[in-house]
Amino acid sequence: MLLPFLRGALDSGDKCVAVVDSVRPADVMERLGLDLEDCVSSGRLEMYDSSQTYLRTGSFDAEAMIAFWESRARAARDEGRFSFAWVL
């Protein structure tokens, strides 16, 4: 389900912030045929897994997850390099 949205964001040159859970971020990029390192180093992509986001404290914390998404969206806006940011 994530792949078409991620592909659309990266193909359009927009910023993309994504959280994946059941697969490694590198595996997602491999399935898309994209270079993970290039997408990350260019700033177009931030990809996180559950241990970095909603399970970073060991259990789910809804407020912490909302704060995470708000901070990533705000940072993408403040970066000023992209006209649109996808948060997936």
Rosetta blueprint (number, residue, H / E / L):
1 M L
2 L H
3 L H
4 P H
5 F H
6 L H
7 R H
8 G H
9 A H
10 L H
11 D H
12 S L
13 G L
14 D L
15 K E
16 C E
17 V E
18 A E
19 V E
20 V E
21 D L
22 S L
23 V L
24 R L
25 P H
26 A H
27 D H
28 V H
29 M H
30 E H
31 R H
32 L H
33 G L
34 L L
35 D L
36 L H
37 E H
38 D H
39 C H
40 V H
41 S H
42 S L
43 G L
44 R L
45 L E
46 E E
47 M E
48 Y E
49 D E
50 S H
51 S H
52 Q H
53 T L
54 Y L
55 L L
56 R L
57 T L
58 G L
59 S L
60 F L
61 D L
62 A H
63 E H
64 A H
65 M H
66 I H
67 A H
68 F H
69 W H
70 E H
71 S H
72 R H
73 A H
74 R H
75 A H
76 A H
77 R H
78 D H
79 E H
80 G L
81 R L
82 F L
83 S L
84 F L
85 A E
86 W E
87 V E
88 L L
